[in-house]
């Protein structure tokens, strides 16, 4: 065992007790990822944190016996926060810190520090069964899919938390536009996005935007700039995936070729057992001209086509694979596709803190995870 492995193993075990978890991997890639993000000293101090935001005074009070001075703890936490390794908020002039999951959290915060070696270790770890089970076995997902505005009609009676314009309108700000880490990673691997040439497509809002801007991540935009950004994203056919909260934290605009979340969704037989959405698409075959635009727009392969002599002879929409983004609806020029609202609406938690408490309260044990895996593989309903 390497000299500092005990420090990183302690951090791995500490993070694994939190809502999303950070399970050990057989390959050792779990420790390798942590070593990219934390120095040994930073790893020690990171174990002082909880999944809840705590003030530096509270953190020092609980760990005064560690031998660290309060000023040293704060300095180290600020260093980690500057590279996205922990959550950070500045509230009324006081600093608050918390541990974050790898996804969504440390990985996205590491945007400015990506290297080929980090990507290699990250992909090895996130491809491990232990990580996948931990990530997918939460009581509610961290993110959700909301429909693009062009796919919504007054008859939908859409709730404000499913309407991106309402989310932005109700947000106090600030807003920040941030480079998509998934496309950046793919670009570093020599792959080009097939949906957009733009890099800055993701958006943060409110406290998370303020923290990002303070640490030099992203650039500030106005409320109207945020609205314009997401309008451009939906015009190109990107899928809107905000934080699974009523109060907006971020909105990722995702493509099927680069996005890690959508890549996972495409592999699952019933993705909405593990992600949240209140809508699904339906197709009127009497109006369908078999042009195939909807299939090209679908980012999760829920719409497939069958060709004969290079001509489309059949289009099929798999409702179990559909995540209700509405891009196919907006793209169809013949009104052959529409969104339907689910009979039972899923109401997201109000805040990030409330979401975490729900995740922690309902954290699954080993047996529940085994049952979840069987449902995931067999495609049985949850």
N, C-alpha and C positions, 0 to 999 in steps of 0.2 A: 504494500500500500504506500502511495506517495506521501510525503511528509505532511501535506496540508489536507489530505483526503478526509481526515476525521472532521475537520472544520466544515467542509462542504457536505459531508454525510449528515452532520447535525442540522445544517440548513435544509437539506432535502427532507429529512424527517419532520422538521418544524413546518415546512410548507405543505407537507402532505396531510397535516392535521387541519388545514384550512378548507374553506367551502369547496373549491374545485379539486384540490389535491395536487401533489407532485410526487407520484409514485416512483419507486426505485426501478431501474431497468437492468436487465441481465447484462447488457453490453457495456454498462458504465457510462453511456451517453448522457444520463441524467446529471452526473457530476461534471462532465465536460461542458455542458451548456452553462451550468452555474459558474464555472471557472472563467468563461468568456465575459460574464456579466459582473461578477464580484471578485475583488481581491480577497485574500484570506481574512484580512482585518474587516473588510466590508461584510463578508459572509458571517463573521461572528456577530457584528452589530445588527445585521438584518434579523437575527434570531430574537432580538429584543422586541420586535414588532408583532402586532396582531393583525388579523384581517380587517379589524375595525380601525378607523382613523383615531390616532391618539396624539395629544400634544407632547412636545418635547419634555415638558415638566412631568407629565404622567409616565412617560417612558423612562426617564431618569429615576424617578421615584421607585419604580418597580425593579430597576437594575443597578441601583447605587452600589450594591456589593460586588459588582463586576470588576471594579477597579478603574473603570473609565470615568473621566470627568464629564460633566454635562456638556461642556463646550466641545469636547472631542466627539461625543456621540452625535451632537447636532451637525458638526462639520462632516463627519463620515456619512450621515444620512443624506445630507445635501449633495455629497459627491455621488452617492448611489442614485438619488433622484434625478440628477442631471443627465444620467445615461439611461433612465427609464427602468431601473431595477426595482423600484418601490413606488407606491402611490404617494402623492404629495398634494397638499392643499394649503393655501394661505387664507385664513379666515380671520378677518378683523385684526390683521397684523400678527397673528399667532400661527406658527407652523404646525401642521399635523401630518403624520406619516402612517403608512400601513403597508403590509405585504400585499403583493399582487400575484394572481396566478400567472403561469407562463403565457397562456392564451385565454382570454384577451387581457393583456397586461404587459409583462416584461418584454415579450417579443416585439410588440408594437412600439414600446418605448425605446427599444434598441435600434430604431430606424437609422440614426446617424452613425451607428457603429458596426453595421453589417460587414462581415468579411466572409470569404469563401469557406474558411475553416468553421466559422460559427454556423453558417448555413448547413454545412455537411453534418455537424453534430446535432443541430436542431432537427433536421429532417430525420435523422436516425432515431432520435428520441421520440419525436411525435408520431413516427410510424410504428413504434413499439405497442404491443397489445395493452400493456399496463397503462400507458398514457391515454390511449384511445378509450379504454373502458372508464377511466377516471373522468375524462373530459365529457363523455356522452352520458354518464350516469347521474347527472345532476337532476334535481326535482323539476327545475325550470331552466331553460337555456339562458345563456348570457346575452344572446342576440336574438333578433326576430326579423322577419321580412315584412315590409309594409308595401302596399301597392303604389305604383306611380300614379300621379294625379290624372293623367290622360285616360286611365282605365276605370276611373270612378265616376259614377253618376249619382244624382241626388237620391235615387231610390235605395242606394246602399246604406244610407243613414250612418255614414262613417264616423267613428269616434275620433276625437282629437288626437289620441295617441297613435292612431293609424294614418294620420294625415300629416305629411311632412311639412307642409306650409304652416299648419297650426303648431307643430312642434317648435318650429323656428320662431314663429310670431310670439309664442308664450315664453320663450327663453330670454332671460335678462342679458345674456352675453357674458363675456366677449365670444367671438367666433374665430376659429383658426382653420385655414385650409392646410392640409398635410399631404405629403407625398404618400402614395399607396405603397406600403411595405411589401405586399405580395407581388406587385408588378416590379418593384425594385429588385426583389430577390430573383424573380424569373429573368429579369434583364441581366443580372450578374451571372446567371447560369446560361446566358446566351440565347434565351427565348424571348420572343416579342409578343406583346399582347395583341390578340386578334380583334379586340373590340374598340380600343381607344389608343391614341398616341400620347394622350396627356398623362402626366405623372401626378399632378396635384388633383386628386379626386376625392380624398377623404376629408371629413370635417369633424372638428371637435367644438364643443360649446360649453359655455358657463365655466365652472371651476376647473374642469379638465383642460379646457382651452387656455385658461389663465396660467395653469401650471406648465403646460407645454410651451407657451410663449415665453414664460419666465426662464425656461431652460433652453431657449433657442430652437425649439422644434416647431416647424410650420411658420406661417405668417398670418397676421391678423387681417380679417376681412370684416366688412360691415354686415348687418343683418340682411340687407338687400343683396350683398355679395354672396351670402350663404344661399339665399333663395336662387340666385342666378346660377351658382355652381351646381346645385342639385338639379336644376332644370336642364343644364347642359349634359349632366350625367345621364339623366333619364332619356334625353334625346338620342344619346348614343346607345341606349339599351342596357345600361348598367343596373344591377339589382340593388335596391336600397335596403340596407341592413343596419338599423340603429341599435343602440343599447336597449336591452329588454326592460326599460323603465319608462314611466309616463313623463318624467322630466328628462329631457334629452341630454345625453352625455356626449355622444358621437353618432355620426352616420357614416358607415362604410358604403362605398358604391362599388359593387363587386362584379367580376366577370368569371365565367366558368373556366377560362383557360389559365388564370393566375391565382384566383382567390382560394386560400386554403379551406375556408368554410364551405364554399360551394363545391369544392373538390370532394370533401367528405360527404356532402349531401348527395352527390351523384352516385356515390358508392352504396348508399343505403337503400334498401327496398321500400322503406316507408320513412322518408326523411323528417316528416312533420311529427313523428313520434319523439324527435329529439330537437326540433326547432319550433319556434312559435310563429304562426301566421293565422289570420282570421279569414282568409279568402282562398278560393281555388278557382281555376279556370274551367269553363265548359265550352264545348264546340258544337255549333249548329252545322251539321254536314250538308243541309239543304242550301246554305249560303256559301259554303266553302268552295273555292275555285281551284284548290290544290296548287296554289302558287308556291307554297313552301316557305314564305317569309316568316311565319310564326315559328317554324322549326329552327330557322337560322337565328332568330332572336332569343329563343329559350336557352338560358345559361345552365340549366340542370338536366338537359336531355329528357325532359318530360314529354316533349313532342317529337315523334319520329316519323320518317317518311319511307315509303316503299316505292322504288322506281322500276320501270320496265322500259327498255330502250331509251334510257336517259330521261324519261318522262315520269313525273310523280303520278302514281295510280292510287296511292292510299296514304292518308295522314291519320295518325293515332295520337290521342292525348291520354297519357297515363295519369289519372287523378291522384294516384298514390305518390307519384313523384313530384307533382306540381307544388310549388311553394307559394303561389299566390302573389307573385311580384307584379303582374299585370302588363309586362312588356309585350307579350304576344297580343294582348287586347289592343294596346296602343298602336301596334304595327299593322294590324289587319285593316285593310281598306274596304272590306266587304261586310263588316259587322258580324263575322262568322264566329267570333269568340267573345265571351263576356266573363266577368268575374261574378262568382256567387259568394255570398257571405255565409260562413258556417253557422249552423243553428245555435251553437253555444259559443259566445264570444269569450276569448281569453283576454283577461284584463291584466296588464303587466304591473309589477310592483311600482310604487311611486318613485322611489329613489334608489341610487346605487347601494346605499346602506341597507335599505329594506330588502333589496334583492339578495344581498349577501347573507342577511339573517335567515331568509327563507332557504337558501342553499345550505347553510350550516345546519339548520334545524332538521332538514330532510336529507342530510348526507347519508348515502347508501352504504350498507355494510357489505361484506364479502358475498353473502348468499344472494342479496338483492342484485349485486353486480353480475353474478352468474346468470340469474334469470333474465337480466337486461340483455346480456350478450346473446342468449338463445333467441330472444325476440328480434334482436338486431339482425342476426344472421338468417333466421327463418322468415323474417318479414311479417311476424305475427303482430297484431295490434297491441298497443300498450294497455 
